[in-house]
Amino acid sequence: MTHRLGGHTVTVVRPPGNDSFGDPLPGDGDETEVRGAFMQPASTRERTDDRDTVVSDWKCFLPPTADIRATDRIRWRDHEYEVDGAPEPYDDLRGTTRHIEVQLRRVTG
């Protein structure tokens, strides 16, 4: 069964591995295109303490078959977003996963 949540196509960017602390290594590893996703802005704020920085939070809704991890990034419309926390599956009343919700963060400046 194909699940389509929206008309967006995103790319899941998986780092090439993790260091000894479990943090993702720099650079691009595998990239997987996911169709039927939906990107939604959640909030944005500006920090002006030492420099002008904008922090934007987004939500990404993915089909239940998407392979996404907390150490991955999402690329959409020429911007890259860090996965912020663990991707969360959302189930229906029968316990079948209907979609995966991912919190994203993009920091510029």
C-alpha positions, 0 to 999 in steps of 0.5 A: 500500500502506498501512503501519500501525505503530501506533494513534496519530495525530500531527500534523506541524507545519511552521514557516512558513519559515526565517531567514537562518541556516536556523533555523525561524521562530516560529509555526505553518505547515502542519499534517499529520495522520499516522495509523498512527504509534507514539509510544514513550518513550525516556528522561526526566531532571530538571535542577535547576541553575538551575530545575526542568527535565524533558527527555523523549526519545521515538521516533516511528515513522511510515509511509514516506509521511510528510513529516517534516523535521528542522525540524518538530515533532510534536504528540500528546496535547496536547504538542509535541515537537521533532524532534531530528536528521534523520528516518531511513528504515528499509528492508527487504532489498529496499531498500523503506522500511518506516517512518521513525524520528524522535527527539523531545525535549520540555523543560518547566520 
